[in-house]
Amino acid sequence: MSAAERPSVAVIGLGAMGSGMAASLLRAGFAVTVFNRTAARAEPLAALGASVAASATDAFAAAPVVVLSLADEAAVTEVLFGAGSPPRGTTVVDTSTVSPTFARSAGERLSALGVDRVEACVIGNPPMAREGRLRILTAGDPAIAERVGPVLRACGQQVRHVGRSGLASTVKLAFNLLLGVQTAGLAEAVGLVEAAGLPRDVLLTALEHSGWRSPVLSFRAGYMAGHNYRPAGFRAELMRKDLDLACAEAAEHQVRLPVTERAAERFATVVRGGRGDEDAAVRPEFTAAAPVASR
């Protein structure tokens, strides 16, 4: 790829996924400017060659393409529509997990400001982000998504356009629904074997050598086996948020998601217990054998 095909890129939001994507862009030869409210998170990227912006406004001014990786809709709203909104002509690649309704609304509001928004939902984990191996789902105007194709392909091994604005967010919520339900189920399986007097390693090792093994479950099982949930690959608070978004989206279509609703309650318990910043795999630490009522 020639230098002309690599636009300067700003990355706003340096959590596990945002910092990983910034590292991938640097490795691919892009000039990258980064910003995070907690400035210390920018230091490893500065060591790799990134420029560090003092504010989101400065980050917007530094590059025509801006990648957002923010925790929720409130954070996206603050960055995009606060005092330092992106200037006309900017293309915002929004990888934040938000509702389909919010995705459409944000795109319309930015368009009125002369700013293009690419809905770019990412599937994967922090190691995959650092290695440029994410799978990226785009939605909206395909011509705009293709215009930032080099940026997307530097972060992902696969880029797939799924249709009109909002649909990538719908698919992302469906993926996170599956992740949340499976993680809650694995937590209950761990709780069952521990209640029977077995160490959880017996179950988790057997899982790794069975037909039930999957990359998703193996990643969470690694946290559970070590009883160590930091640094989080996917915080329990974000899991709760995404499951709530999935349930709300289903309600818009007059559909019930009873299993997902119960999983959301499980992760809400984790958040109320003060461990929302740990990986969602922390759920077994809140799973206790409940007494069974006699019949």
Backbone as CSV, one residue per row, in Angstrom:
resi,resn,N_x,N_y,N_z,CA_x,CA_y,CA_z,C_x,C_y,C_z
1,MET,0.842,-1.182,0.000,0.000,0.000,0.000,0.884,1.241,0.000
2,SER,0.636,2.157,-0.897,1.447,3.369,-0.964,1.052,4.330,0.148
3,ALA,1.940,5.306,0.411,1.655,6.295,1.450,0.387,7.067,1.133
4,ALA,0.106,7.305,-0.156,-1.091,8.048,-0.547,-2.370,7.314,-0.179
5,GLU,-2.285,5.978,-0.079,-3.456,5.178,0.267,-3.641,5.053,1.774
6,ARG,-2.731,5.633,2.550,-2.810,5.561,3.999,-3.081,6.952,4.567
7,PRO,-4.354,7.303,4.749,-4.646,8.618,5.313,-4.204,8.673,6.772
8,SER,-3.952,9.882,7.250,-3.717,10.032,8.685,-4.990,9.629,9.420
9,VAL,-4.820,8.966,10.550,-5.963,8.453,11.298,-5.837,8.884,12.755
10,ALA,-6.933,9.312,13.332,-6.993,9.546,14.772,-7.819,8.433,15.402
11,VAL,-7.407,7.973,16.557,-8.161,6.963,17.305,-8.540,7.576,18.644
12,ILE,-9.836,7.649,18.895,-10.350,8.204,20.146,-10.984,7.071,20.945
13,GLY,-10.459,6.846,22.139,-10.920,5.750,22.990,-9.904,4.625,22.967
14,LEU,-9.107,4.529,24.038,-7.997,3.576,24.048,-8.191,2.492,25.097
15,GLY,-9.396,1.943,25.101,-9.613,0.740,25.892,-8.906,-0.431,25.231
16,ALA,-9.239,-1.634,25.647,-8.553,-2.816,25.120,-8.670,-2.911,23.606
17,MET,-9.843,-2.615,23.054,-10.037,-2.739,21.609,-9.475,-1.535,20.864
18,GLY,-9.730,-0.326,21.367,-9.240,0.863,20.690,-7.728,0.919,20.629
19,SER,-7.073,0.572,21.730,-5.608,0.583,21.730,-5.060,-0.482,20.801
20,GLY,-5.745,-1.623,20.734,-5.309,-2.670,19.813,-5.416,-2.244,18.369
21,MET,-6.519,-1.597,18.004,-6.675,-1.128,16.627,-5.651,-0.048,16.296
22,ALA,-5.375,0.841,17.260,-4.352,1.865,17.026,-3.001,1.230,16.765
23,ALA,-2.669,0.185,17.518,-1.393,-0.512,17.314,-1.342,-1.157,15.939
24,SER,-2.453,-1.737,15.496,-2.499,-2.353,14.169,-2.302,-1.315,13.068
25,LEU,-2.910,-0.162,13.238,-2.756,0.908,12.244,-1.314,1.401,12.187
26,LEU,-0.677,1.534,13.334,0.732,1.945,13.351,1.599,0.915,12.647
27,ARG,1.341,-0.350,12.922,2.132,-1.412,12.305,1.944,-1.434,10.794
28,ALA,0.756,-1.032,10.331,0.478,-1.005,8.892,1.038,0.245,8.213
29,GLY,1.645,1.140,8.971,2.291,2.306,8.379,1.477,3.581,8.376
30,PHE,0.341,3.603,9.040,-0.470,4.811,9.104,0.139,5.792,10.105
31,ALA,-0.017,7.077,9.820,0.285,8.111,10.811,-0.916,8.201,11.742
32,VAL,-0.707,7.922,13.021,-1.813,7.780,13.968,-1.686,8.799,15.094
33,THR,-2.788,9.477,15.372,-2.909,10.341,16.546,-3.917,9.695,17.485
34,VAL,-3.625,9.681,18.777,-4.515,9.016,19.723,-4.953,9.981,20.814
35,PHE,-6.149,9.713,21.357,-6.631,10.473,22.501,-7.448,9.558,23.394
36,ASN,-7.241,9.721,24.699,-8.043,9.035,25.700,-8.138,9.948,26.916
37,ARG,-9.299,9.944,27.573,-9.447,10.819,28.739,-8.434,10.467,29.829
38,THR,-8.144,9.169,30.002,-7.069,8.761,30.900,-5.791,8.756,30.084
39,ALA,-4.983,9.800,30.245,-3.842,10.024,29.348,-2.826,8.894,29.390
40,ALA,-2.701,8.217,30.519,-1.685,7.163,30.647,-1.896,6.045,29.638
41,ARG,-3.124,5.854,29.182,-3.385,4.785,28.222,-2.748,5.064,26.864
42,ALA,-2.398,6.303,26.607,-1.768,6.649,25.328,-0.272,6.380,25.330
43,GLU,0.333,6.218,26.496,1.789,6.116,26.577,2.364,4.938,25.792
44,PRO,1.796,3.710,25.878,2.362,2.613,25.080,2.299,2.864,23.580
45,LEU,1.251,3.563,23.140,1.109,3.855,21.712,2.070,4.954,21.284
46,ALA,2.312,5.904,22.170,3.313,6.934,21.873,4.678,6.291,21.687
47,ALA,4.959,5.261,22.488,6.234,4.557,22.358,6.350,3.839,21.015
48,LEU,5.186,3.515,20.410,5.176,2.850,19.101,5.188,3.854,17.948
49,GLY,5.099,5.155,18.276,5.172,6.166,17.227,3.931,7.001,17.043
50,ALA,2.898,6.793,17.864,1.691,7.594,17.733,1.903,8.993,18.297
51,SER,1.226,9.963,17.703,1.146,11.291,18.281,0.007,11.294,19.298
52,VAL,0.150,12.052,20.359,-0.860,12.083,21.412,-1.543,13.447,21.412
53,ALA,-2.865,13.428,21.240,-3.639,14.672,21.257,-4.019,15.020,22.684
54,ALA,-4.135,16.310,22.961,-4.483,16.764,24.302,-5.993,16.731,24.540
55,SER,-6.768,16.625,23.477,-8.226,16.621,23.600,-8.821,15.925,22.386
56,ALA,-10.115,15.598,22.491,-10.800,15.027,21.331,-10.829,16.024,20.182
57,THR,-10.977,17.307,20.498,-10.976,18.337,19.467,-9.658,18.334,18.696
58,ASP,-8.555,18.217,19.422,-7.248,18.165,18.762,-7.106,16.906,17.918
59,ALA,-7.664,15.806,18.393,-7.599,14.557,17.624,-8.370,14.699,16.320
60,PHE,-9.561,15.309,16.378,-10.336,15.536,15.155,-9.564,16.400,14.163
61,ALA,-8.863,17.395,14.678,-8.131,18.313,13.800,-6.910,17.667,13.166
62,ALA,-6.463,16.532,13.736,-5.203,15.935,13.292,-5.345,15.010,12.095
63,ALA,-6.573,14.567,11.785,-6.711,13.541,10.742,-8.077,13.612,10.083
64,PRO,-8.157,13.262,8.794,-9.455,13.269,8.108,-10.306,12.047,8.431
65,VAL,-9.670,10.993,8.976,-10.393,9.781,9.355,-10.207,9.579,10.856
66,VAL,-11.322,9.396,11.566,-11.272,9.239,13.015,-11.974,7.934,13.393
67,VAL,-11.259,7.065,14.098,-11.816,5.804,14.595,-12.260,6.013,16.034
68,LEU,-13.530,5.743,16.311,-14.050,5.826,17.677,-14.170,4.423,18.249
69,SER,-13.740,4.262,19.508,-13.936,3.004,20.230,-14.303,3.381,21.659
70,LEU,-15.580,3.664,21.867,-16.050,4.206,23.142,-17.032,3.252,23.811
71,ALA,-17.228,3.469,25.110,-17.934,2.478,25.915,-19.430,2.418,25.664
72,ASP,-20.047,3.576,25.423,-21.504,3.571,25.324,-21.996,4.784,24.537
73,GLU,-23.313,4.877,24.412,-23.909,5.942,23.609,-23.661,7.324,24.215
74,ALA,-23.639,7.402,25.536,-23.387,8.697,26.180,-22.001,9.207,25.832
75,ALA,-21.020,8.314,25.846,-19.652,8.715,25.519,-19.539,9.128,24.057
76,VAL,-20.207,8.392,23.169,-20.178,8.745,21.742,-20.823,10.108,21.523
77,THR,-21.959,10.331,22.175,-22.652,11.619,22.037,-21.773,12.764,22.516
78,GLU,-21.110,12.564,23.642,-20.252,13.623,24.189,-19.118,13.967,23.224
79,VAL,-18.505,12.943,22.639,-17.362,13.185,21.756,-17.805,13.770,20.419
80,LEU,-18.865,13.238,19.828,-19.269,13.663,18.493,-20.056,14.962,18.467
81,PHE,-20.827,15.210,19.526,-21.745,16.348,19.466,-21.539,17.322,20.623
82,GLY,-20.406,17.194,21.295,-20.076,18.126,22.359,-19.401,19.364,21.798
83,ALA,-18.587,19.988,22.640,-17.961,21.251,22.245,-16.977,21.081,21.099
84,GLY,-16.400,19.891,20.953,-15.386,19.692,19.918,-15.805,18.739,18.832
85,SER,-16.943,18.956,18.229,-17.438,18.058,17.175,-16.455,17.990,16.008
86,PRO,-16.491,16.887,15.235,-15.575,16.769,14.095,-15.860,17.818,13.033
87,PRO,-14.831,18.330,12.386,-15.034,19.343,11.348,-15.632,18.748,10.079
88,ARG,-16.249,19.592,9.300,-16.833,19.179,8.020,-15.774,18.465,7.175
89,GLY,-16.173,17.386,6.526,-15.255,16.626,5.685,-14.616,15.443,6.383
90,THR,-14.786,15.335,7.710,-14.239,14.201,8.456,-15.053,12.945,8.166
91,THR,-14.381,11.804,8.160,-15.071,10.516,8.134,-14.860,9.848,9.480
92,VAL,-15.949,9.582,10.178,-15.900,8.936,11.484,-16.179,7.451,11.306
93,VAL,-15.237,6.628,11.716,-15.402,5.176,11.704,-15.753,4.773,13.135
94,ASP,-17.032,4.519,13.368,-17.499,4.297,14.736,-17.587,2.793,15.008
95,THR,-16.675,2.303,15.854,-16.659,0.884,16.215,-17.331,0.628,17.557
96,SER,-17.890,1.668,18.162,-18.556,1.523,19.460,-19.814,0.672,19.303
97,THR,-20.122,-0.114,20.335,-21.343,-0.916,20.298,-22.497,-0.082,20.833
98,VAL,-23.434,0.229,19.948,-24.583,1.074,20.271,-25.836,0.418,19.698
99,SER,-26.983,0.975,20.025,-28.225,0.437,19.472,-28.358,0.806,18.001
100,PRO,-29.088,0.014,17.240,-29.327,0.365,15.832,-30.003,1.728,15.682
101,THR,-30.920,2.046,16.586,-31.592,3.350,16.524,-30.591,4.478,16.713
102,PHE,-29.696,4.327,17.674,-28.674,5.347,17.909,-27.749,5.451,16.705
103,ALA,-27.371,4.310,16.131,-26.475,4.330,14.974,-27.071,5.149,13.833
104,ARG,-28.351,4.937,13.562,-29.006,5.681,12.480,-29.083,7.172,12.814
105,SER,-29.460,7.480,14.049,-29.593,8.870,14.460,-28.252,9.598,14.411
106,ALA,-27.190,8.952,14.894,-25.867,9.578,14.880,-25.419,9.856,13.456
107,GLY,-25.692,8.911,12.553,-25.327,9.113,11.157,-26.047,10.289,10.540
108,GLU,-27.325,10.435,10.853,-28.109,11.547,10.304,-27.629,12.883,10.865
109,ARG,-27.334,12.915,12.165,-26.870,14.163,12.780,-25.504,14.579,12.214
110,LEU,-24.621,13.605,12.032,-23.304,13.929,11.480,-23.413,14.381,10.027
111,SER,-24.282,13.726,9.265,-24.455,14.110,7.865,-24.877,15.570,7.754
112,ALA,-25.723,16.023,8.675,-26.162,17.417,8.664,-25.014,18.378,8.947
113,LEU,-23.938,17.860,9.569,-22.750,18.669,9.862,-21.689,18.537,8.779
114,GLY,-22.004,17.766,7.728,-21.026,17.554,6.674,-19.991,16.506,7.025
115,VAL,-20.341,15.603,7.933,-19.428,14.554,8.393,-20.025,13.201,8.021
116,ASP,-19.198,12.310,7.470,-19.647,10.956,7.133,-19.393,10.019,8.312
117,ARG,-20.331,9.117,8.559,-20.171,8.102,9.610,-20.184,6.725,8.981
118,VAL,-19.172,5.943,9.281,-19.136,4.545,8.880,-19.460,3.706,10.106
119,GLU,-20.544,2.964,10.034,-20.899,2.022,11.094,-19.996,0.799,10.915
120,ALA,-19.099,0.601,11.849,-18.074,-0.446,11.697,-17.990,-1.246,12.990
121,CYS,-18.826,-2.254,13.106,-18.869,-3.061,14.318,-17.814,-4.166,14.249
122,VAL,-17.061,-4.314,15.323,-15.937,-5.248,15.314,-16.269,-6.484,16.130
123,ILE,-15.861,-7.630,15.597,-16.039,-8.915,16.260,-14.651,-9.454,16.589
124,GLY,-14.411,-9.752,17.845,-13.105,-10.285,18.227,-12.748,-9.876,19.636
125,ASN,-11.487,-10.069,20.001,-11.027,-9.763,21.350,-9.771,-8.889,21.275
126,PRO,-9.271,-8.404,22.402,-8.106,-7.511,22.361,-6.881,-8.074,21.645
127,PRO,-6.488,-9.342,21.865,-5.351,-9.848,21.087,-5.588,-9.796,19.581
128,MET,-6.809,-10.101,19.153,-7.126,-10.033,17.728,-7.047,-8.595,17.227
129,ALA,-7.457,-7.629,18.067,-7.362,-6.217,17.673,-5.904,-5.818,17.480
130,ARG,-5.033,-6.245,18.396,-3.615,-5.888,18.297,-2.958,-6.508,17.070
131,GLU,-3.473,-7.673,16.666,-2.875,-8.399,15.546,-3.539,-8.089,14.210
132,GLY,-4.521,-7.197,14.194,-5.219,-6.873,12.949,-6.083,-8.006,12.434
133,ARG,-6.621,-8.826,13.356,-7.382,-10.008,12.943,-8.865,-9.916,13.307
134,LEU,-9.369,-8.723,13.526,-10.787,-8.578,13.811,-11.620,-8.910,12.573
135,ARG,-12.888,-9.186,12.810,-13.865,-9.249,11.725,-14.743,-8.023,11.867
136,ILE,-14.901,-7.289,10.767,-15.558,-5.991,10.829,-16.804,-5.999,9.949
137,LEU,-17.924,-5.599,10.546,-19.196,-5.504,9.835,-19.500,-4.034,9.615
138,THR,-19.720,-3.638,8.363,-20.055,-2.247,8.080,-21.501,-2.145,7.606
139,ALA,-22.066,-0.953,7.798,-23.427,-0.694,7.340,-23.523,0.773,6.930
140,GLY,-24.559,1.072,6.147,-24.730,2.433,5.637,-24.326,2.505,4.180
141,ASP,-23.821,3.648,3.770,-23.413,3.857,2.381,-22.148,3.052,2.090
142,PRO,-22.219,2.051,1.209,-21.034,1.223,0.950,-19.880,1.998,0.332
143,ALA,-20.176,3.059,-0.391,-19.112,3.857,-1.012,-18.258,4.545,0.055
144,ILE,-18.902,5.003,1.122,-18.158,5.641,2.203,-17.309,4.607,2.934
145,ALA,-17.878,3.438,3.163,-17.117,2.378,3.829,-15.906,1.971,2.993
146,GLU,-16.075,1.903,1.690,-14.954,1.514,0.827,-13.882,2.591,0.804
147,ARG,-14.293,3.830,0.957,-13.323,4.928,0.958,-12.321,4.790,2.102
148,VAL,-12.768,4.228,3.221,-11.852,4.011,4.352,-11.454,2.532,4.443
149,GLY,-11.594,1.827,3.328,-11.250,0.407,3.286,-9.851,0.100,3.788
150,PRO,-8.826,0.880,3.387,-7.476,0.585,3.887,-7.379,0.627,5.411
151,VAL,-8.105,1.549,6.033,-8.105,1.630,7.493,-8.764,0.392,8.089
152,LEU,-9.904,0.017,7.545,-10.621,-1.150,8.054,-9.801,-2.423,7.877
153,ARG,-9.181,-2.552,6.710,-8.431,-3.787,6.440,-7.143,-3.868,7.255
154,ALA,-6.636,-2.733,7.723,-5.472,-2.768,8.609,-5.845,-3.307,9.983
155,CYS,-7.124,-3.169,10.340,-7.585,-3.627,11.648,-8.222,-5.009,11.606
156,GLY,-8.690,-5.430,10.431,-9.448,-6.674,10.373,-9.014,-7.603,9.265
157,GLN,-9.137,-8.883,9.534,-8.835,-9.885,8.517,-10.001,-10.060,7.547
158,GLN,-11.177,-9.546,7.945,-12.367,-9.669,7.090,-13.232,-8.442,7.296
159,VAL,-13.678,-7.836,6.209,-14.590,-6.696,6.266,-15.813,-7.057,5.429
160,ARG,-16.974,-6.991,6.042,-18.202,-7.398,5.336,-19.260,-6.319,5.498
161,HIS,-19.815,-5.854,4.361,-20.895,-4.865,4.392,-22.221,-5.613,4.485
162,VAL,-23.049,-5.240,5.493,-24.266,-6.020,5.730,-25.547,-5.300,5.315
163,GLY,-25.452,-4.018,4.919,-26.673,-3.365,4.443,-26.864,-1.979,5.007
164,ARG,-28.120,-1.592,5.164,-28.454,-0.215,5.539,-27.998,0.096,6.968
165,SER,-27.943,1.389,7.261,-27.513,1.854,8.576,-28.317,1.179,9.688
166,GLY,-27.621,0.755,10.717,-28.249,0.091,11.855,-28.106,-1.407,11.842
167,LEU,-27.930,-2.005,10.648,-27.907,-3.462,10.571,-26.618,-4.059,11.133
168,ALA,-25.488,-3.358,10.974,-24.255,-3.887,11.565,-24.380,-3.911,13.087
169,SER,-25.009,-2.886,13.644,-25.223,-2.854,15.092,-26.149,-3.988,15.533
170,THR,-27.147,-4.298,14.717,-28.045,-5.409,15.047,-27.281,-6.730,15.089
171,VAL,-26.440,-6.963,14.083,-25.673,-8.209,14.050,-24.679,-8.259,15.215
172,LYS,-24.054,-7.110,15.524,-23.115,-7.078,16.649,-23.821,-7.428,17.955
173,LEU,-25.010,-6.893,18.168,-25.754,-7.228,19.381,-26.124,-8.711,19.405
174,ALA,-26.424,-9.266,18.240,-26.728,-10.699,18.184,-25.508,-11.525,18.576
175,PHE,-24.319,-11.117,18.102,-23.091,-11.813,18.501,-22.863,-11.694,20.011
176,ASN,-23.038,-10.486,20.550,-22.788,-10.303,21.973,-23.847,-10.988,22.831
177,LEU,-25.051,-11.113,22.280,-26.089,-11.914,22.946,-25.594,-13.351,23.119
178,LEU,-25.068,-13.928,22.048,-24.551,-15.294,22.122,-23.402,-15.396,23.119
179,LEU,-22.512,-14.404,23.096,-21.384,-14.412,24.015,-21.858,-14.350,25.461
180,GLY,-22.800,-13.466,25.743,-23.284,-13.322,27.109,-23.980,-14.563,27.616
181,VAL,-24.839,-15.150,26.787,-25.568,-16.351,27.195,-24.602,-17.516,27.422
182,GLN,-23.619,-17.667,26.534,-22.656,-18.756,26.691,-21.776,-18.556,27.929
183,THR,-21.369,-17.319,28.177,-20.538,-17.054,29.347,-21.319,-17.312,30.626
184,ALA,-22.579,-16.888,30.659,-23.409,-17.153,31.836,-23.622,-18.650,32.013
185,GLY,-23.802,-19.379,30.905,-23.978,-20.827,30.996,-22.734,-21.524,31.506
186,LEU,-21.560,-21.108,31.021,-20.311,-21.706,31.500,-20.119,-21.414,32.983
187,ALA,-20.487,-20.218,33.415,-20.386,-19.876,34.828,-21.255,-20.801,35.675
188,GLU,-22.448,-21.108,35.199,-23.315,-22.007,35.952,-22.772,-23.425,35.963
189,ALA,-22.153,-23.845,34.862,-21.526,-25.171,34.831,-20.394,-25.246,35.855
190,VAL,-19.602,-24.174,35.944,-18.535,-24.121,36.953,-19.140,-24.181,38.350
191,GLY,-20.207,-23.429,38.577,-20.862,-23.454,39.879,-21.373,-24.828,40.246
192,LEU,-21.886,-25.568,39.272,-22.401,-26.916,39.526,-21.294,-27.868,39.973
193,VAL,-20.183,-27.891,39.229,-19.127,-28.852,39.589,-18.472,-28.468,40.912
194,GLU,-18.349,-27.165,41.179,-17.763,-26.768,42.456,-18.689,-27.110,43.617
195,ALA,-20.003,-26.981,43.409,-20.954,-27.357,44.450,-20.883,-28.855,44.744
196,ALA,-20.518,-29.641,43.738,-20.378,-31.095,43.910,-19.033,-31.483,44.518
197,GLY,-18.162,-30.501,44.756,-16.889,-30.785,45.398,-15.707,-30.947,44.476
198,LEU,-15.886,-30.648,43.192,-14.791,-30.763,42.239,-14.155,-29.397,41.990
199,PRO,-12.845,-29.356,41.777,-12.234,-28.095,41.351,-12.702,-27.736,39.946
200,ARG,-12.832,-26.463,39.690,-13.312,-26.061,38.373,-12.370,-26.482,37.255
201,ASP,-11.085,-26.684,37.561,-10.138,-27.102,36.530,-10.530,-28.420,35.887
202,VAL,-11.197,-29.288,36.645,-11.624,-30.577,36.081,-12.568,-30.339,34.912
203,LEU,-13.550,-29.474,35.133,-14.500,-29.154,34.065,-13.825,-28.400,32.928
204,LEU,-13.038,-27.385,33.263,-12.486,-26.517,32.230,-11.462,-27.250,31.369
205,THR,-10.702,-28.159,31.973,-9.757,-28.963,31.187,-10.503,-29.930,30.277
206,ALA,-11.545,-30.551,30.823,-12.347,-31.472,29.999,-13.006,-30.730,28.846
207,LEU,-13.449,-29.508,29.112,-14.076,-28.706,28.067,-13.119,-28.489,26.899
208,GLU,-11.852,-28.218,27.209,-10.860,-27.945,26.170,-10.642,-29.149,25.253
209,HIS,-10.974,-30.336,25.699,-10.740,-31.550,24.911,-12.062,-32.201,24.507
210,SER,-13.089,-31.381,24.362,-14.407,-31.914,24.037,-14.999,-31.201,22.837
211,GLY,-16.118,-31.725,22.383,-16.828,-31.100,21.271,-17.483,-29.788,21.653
212,TRP,-17.526,-29.459,22.957,-18.122,-28.206,23.403,-17.122,-27.058,23.349
213,ARG,-15.868,-27.368,23.073,-14.856,-26.329,23.038,-15.147,-25.352,21.894
214,SER,-14.897,-24.085,22.136,-14.986,-23.067,21.086,-14.004,-21.966,21.438
215,PRO,-13.568,-21.179,20.458,-12.673,-20.066,20.792,-13.266,-19.128,21.838
216,VAL,-14.566,-18.879,21.748,-15.217,-17.964,22.689,-15.177,-18.530,24.107
217,LEU,-15.589,-19.792,24.262,-15.611,-20.379,25.594,-14.203,-20.583,26.134
218,SER,-13.269,-20.943,25.277,-11.895,-21.137,25.731,-11.297,-19.840,26.254
219,PHE,-11.598,-18.739,25.595,-11.067,-17.438,26.027,-11.583,-17.101,27.417
220,ARG,-12.873,-17.292,27.662,-13.442,-17.006,28.988,-13.002,-18.050,30.009
221,ALA,-12.853,-19.312,29.586,-12.421,-20.356,30.513,-11.024,-20.069,31.048
222,GLY,-10.190,-19.439,30.234,-8.849,-19.091,30.691,-8.890,-18.149,31.884
223,TYR,-9.786,-17.181,31.844,-9.955,-16.289,32.995,-10.460,-17.067,34.210
224,MET,-11.479,-17.910,33.977,-12.093,-18.637,35.087,-11.106,-19.581,35.760
225,ALA,-10.271,-20.223,34.960,-9.317,-21.185,35.517,-8.341,-20.513,36.471
226,GLY,-7.936,-19.302,36.133,-6.965,-18.603,36.964,-7.576,-17.745,38.052
227,HIS,-8.899,-17.669,38.117,-9.583,-16.797,39.077,-9.051,-15.358,38.980
228,ASN,-8.639,-14.971,37.789,-8.041,-13.649,37.592,-8.713,-13.006,36.382
229,TYR,-9.383,-11.892,36.602,-10.252,-11.328,35.578,-9.789,-9.960,35.088
230,ARG,-8.523,-9.655,35.324,-7.912,-8.431,34.844,-6.597,-8.752,34.154
231,PRO,-6.241,-8.028,33.077,-7.061,-7.006,32.421,-8.226,-7.642,31.683
232,ALA,-9.331,-6.969,31.666,-10.541,-7.518,31.060,-10.457,-7.500,29.546
233,GLY,-10.903,-8.596,28.936,-11.077,-8.608,27.489,-12.402,-7.979,27.104
234,PHE,-13.406,-8.172,27.956,-14.744,-7.620,27.742,-15.341,-7.423,29.130
235,ARG,-15.418,-6.181,29.561,-15.843,-5.902,30.921,-17.284,-6.354,31.171
236,ALA,-17.536,-6.819,32.388,-18.872,-7.279,32.757,-19.896,-6.162,32.615
237,GLU,-19.506,-4.930,32.900,-20.419,-3.799,32.748,-20.832,-3.621,31.294
238,LEU,-19.892,-3.794,30.372,-20.230,-3.670,28.952,-21.095,-4.840,28.494
239,MET,-20.854,-6.023,29.048,-21.706,-7.162,28.723,-23.144,-6.885,29.153
240,ARG,-23.317,-6.382,30.378,-24.663,-6.059,30.839,-25.306,-5.031,29.915
241,LYS,-24.544,-3.999,29.556,-25.064,-2.945,28.687,-25.504,-3.511,27.343
242,ASP,-24.679,-4.374,26.747,-24.999,-4.891,25.413,-26.182,-5.849,25.444
243,LEU,-26.309,-6.643,26.508,-27.464,-7.531,26.608,-28.737,-6.715,26.793
244,ASP,-28.660,-5.626,27.553,-29.825,-4.747,27.689,-30.186,-4.120,26.344
245,LEU,-29.180,-3.718,25.573,-29.446,-3.153,24.250,-30.127,-4.182,23.341
246,ALA,-29.655,-5.430,23.411,-30.263,-6.482,22.578,-31.723,-6.686,22.958
247,CYS,-32.011,-6.693,24.264,-33.394,-6.877,24.703,-34.266,-5.704,24.287
248,ALA,-33.722,-4.496,24.369,-34.482,-3.313,23.959,-34.758,-3.333,22.460
249,GLU,-33.755,-3.749,21.680,-33.955,-3.827,20.235,-35.010,-4.876,19.890
250,ALA,-34.981,-6.000,20.586,-35.988,-7.034,20.354,-37.383,-6.509,20.669
251,ALA,-37.499,-5.740,21.756,-38.799,-5.182,22.128,-39.333,-4.249,21.051
252,GLU,-38.423,-3.537,20.366,-38.839,-2.659,19.259,-39.521,-3.461,18.159
253,HIS,-39.102,-4.723,18.015,-39.678,-5.603,16.985,-40.716,-6.559,17.564
254,GLN,-41.136,-6.288,18.802,-42.151,-7.094,19.496,-41.717,-8.551,19.621
255,VAL,-40.447,-8.722,19.978,-39.884,-10.051,20.195,-39.366,-10.119,21.624
256,ARG,-39.561,-11.258,22.310,-39.018,-11.464,23.643,-37.754,-12.296,23.547
257,LEU,-36.778,-11.974,24.390,-35.534,-12.745,24.489,-35.374,-13.196,25.940
258,PRO,-36.159,-14.178,26.374,-36.162,-14.521,27.806,-34.827,-15.038,28.323
259,VAL,-34.097,-15.805,27.520,-32.802,-16.309,27.967,-31.816,-15.151,28.110
260,THR,-31.833,-14.248,27.143,-30.950,-13.087,27.186,-31.307,-12.181,28.360
261,GLU,-32.598,-12.036,28.638,-33.011,-11.212,29.770,-32.447,-11.761,31.079
262,ARG,-32.478,-13.077,31.247,-31.940,-13.674,32.468,-30.424,-13.515,32.524
263,ALA,-29.771,-13.655,31.373,-28.315,-13.457,31.349,-27.973,-12.022,31.723
264,ALA,-28.743,-11.063,31.225,-28.508,-9.658,31.573,-28.633,-9.448,33.074
265,GLU,-29.597,-10.112,33.707,-29.755,-10.018,35.158,-28.520,-10.565,35.871
266,ARG,-27.950,-11.651,35.335,-26.757,-12.241,35.957,-25.591,-11.241,35.949
267,PHE,-25.406,-10.557,34.833,-24.288,-9.620,34.760,-24.589,-8.331,35.517
268,ALA,-25.870,-7.981,35.650,-26.230,-6.839,36.492,-25.840,-7.120,37.937
269,THR,-25.953,-8.373,38.369,-25.532,-8.762,39.715,-24.038,-8.537,39.905
270,VAL,-23.265,-8.864,38.878,-21.819,-8.645,38.933,-21.516,-7.154,39.101
271,VAL,-22.212,-6.334,38.333,-21.986,-4.886,38.400,-22.358,-4.357,39.771
272,ARG,-23.505,-4.796,40.287,-23.917,-4.350,41.624,-22.935,-4.815,42.697
273,GLY,-22.264,-5.934,42.418,-21.271,-6.455,43.354,-19.931,-5.752,43.281
274,GLY,-19.838,-4.728,42.455,-18.630,-3.924,42.408,-17.529,-4.468,41.523
275,ARG,-17.855,-5.435,40.633,-16.811,-6.040,39.812,-17.087,-5.871,38.319
276,GLY,-17.792,-4.806,37.992,-18.153,-4.551,36.597,-16.980,-4.255,35.699
277,ASP,-15.852,-3.802,36.269,-14.679,-3.500,35.446,-13.831,-4.735,35.169
278,GLU,-14.172,-5.861,35.765,-13.451,-7.108,35.491,-14.080,-7.807,34.285
279,ASP,-13.366,-8.789,33.746,-13.897,-9.481,32.575,-15.216,-10.170,32.917
280,ALA,-16.086,-10.267,31.912,-17.385,-10.902,32.120,-17.259,-12.333,32.608
281,ALA,-16.095,-12.938,32.413,-15.869,-14.295,32.903,-15.883,-14.391,34.420
282,VAL,-15.934,-13.264,35.114,-15.973,-13.253,36.574,-17.282,-13.825,37.115
283,ARG,-18.240,-14.043,36.271,-19.570,-14.469,36.703,-19.565,-15.685,37.645
284,PRO,-18.681,-16.703,37.504,-18.746,-17.836,38.439,-18.531,-17.433,39.896
285,GLU,-17.846,-16.312,40.130,-17.610,-15.883,41.502,-18.903,-15.410,42.164
286,PHE,-19.964,-15.276,41.370,-21.266,-14.876,41.901,-22.280,-16.016,41.792
287,THR,-21.820,-17.183,41.391,-22.736,-18.319,41.214,-22.649,-19.216,42.417
288,ALA,-23.693,-19.263,43.190,-23.758,-20.143,44.340,-24.920,-21.098,44.167
289,ALA,-24.756,-22.275,44.693,-25.845,-23.265,44.599,-27.019,-22.789,45.446
290,ALA,-28.132,-22.554,44.814,-29.326,-22.120,45.531,-30.076,-23.356,46.021
291,PRO,-30.664,-23.300,47.220,-31.408,-24.452,47.702,-32.616,-24.736,46.819
292,VAL,-32.886,-26.005,46.617,-34.008,-26.425,45.787,-35.206,-26.689,46.682
293,ALA,-36.309,-26.048,46.369,-37.510,-26.231,47.193,-38.021,-27.656,47.065
294,SER,-38.443,-28.225,48.155,-38.993,-29.591,48.125,-40.377,-29.557,47.518
295,ARG,-40.722,-30.671,46.929,-42.036,-30.753,46.291,-42.987,-31.592,47.143
